[in-house]
């Protein structure tokens, strides 16, 4: 009998990172929004596998991180490769074409050389 993992595979440390920046949600909608968004992002991570790590950052818990990306409107998502922004989009990463688009952006982004200083 085959064994299927319940959770998505853990992305590797060198994988590009997709930061999903989320707004503060009113208390009366927070539980429902959390459930729906978490399910959507878990499905996205499953579809991306180890190619891109999906990380959820909400403005209520991490306001300084969200502000540091100077987002004009939330939600938004930012694709980082080796800590360098390669693509940004407003809204949530959803829809049929988003996986292919994210993978394309991650693969086509130039890799910055890391130079060790003596």
Secondary structure, DSSP 4 states (H G I P E B T S, - for coil): -----SSPPPPPTTSEEEEEEE----HHHHHHHHHHHHHHHHHHHHHHTTSEEEEEEETTT-HHHHHHTT-SSSSEEEEEETTEEEEEEES-S-STTHHHHHHHHHHHSPPPPP----
